[in-house]
Amino acid sequence: ETTFRIRPYGRMELAQAYLPAMTPKAAHRKLQHWIAIYPGLADRLHDRATGPPRLYSPAMVRAIVEALGEP
């Protein structure tokens, strides 16, 4: 069993960690939906954004994991 690490993740990479049975594009859409409907999560991610839009920073990954649980 592997332990999920808080580190930078590409958006498709993190989505596939949560939804490995889906295609990367479909997994990303689903993760974006979860982020959008979780109260306050999109705002927290926006506040923590520091790099390229295709990359979740460690702070953003931590916020996602705190809201949705580990993949």
N, C-alpha and C positions, 0 to 999 in steps of 0.2 A: 504494500500500500504506500502510495506517495503522499506527501504532505504538500498542500498548496502553498506556494511561496508568494508573498507580496513583493512584486517587482514590476518594472514597466512591461506592459503587454500591448501588442498590436490589437486593434479592435476586433479583427476577425479571430485572432488567436484566443482572446479571452472569451469571445462568444462561443467558440468551439469547445473550450474547456467546460462551459456550462451546458452546451447542447451538442455533444459529439456525434450524435446520430444524424444531425442536419447538415446540409451543405453550409459552407462558410457564410455565404450571403444570407441564407435563410436564418441561420443561427444569429447573425448580427442583427437582422431585423427584429427577431424575437427578443434579444437582449435589449435593444433600444426601446422596444415596447415596454418591457419590464421596468426599465429605468424611467420611462415617461410616466408610468402609472404609479410608481412608488412615491409616496408623498415627500417632496423636498429633495429627492435624490438628484434630479437633473440640475437643480440649482447648486447643490453641493459639488457636483462634478464640474460645473461651469466655474465655480469659485476656485477649484483646485487645478484647473487646466494650466499647464505650464509649457507644454511642448507642442509638437505637431498634432493636428486634429485626428490623425490616424493612430495615435498612441495614447494609451491610458497611463498616466504617471503612477508611481507607487501610492501616492495619496488618493488618487482617483480609484485605484483598485481596492484600497482599504475601505473607502466609502461604499463601493459596490458590494464588497464581501460583508460589511457590517449590515447592509440593508437586505441583501438577498441570500446570505450564507455562502459558504465555500462551494465552489463547483464540484 
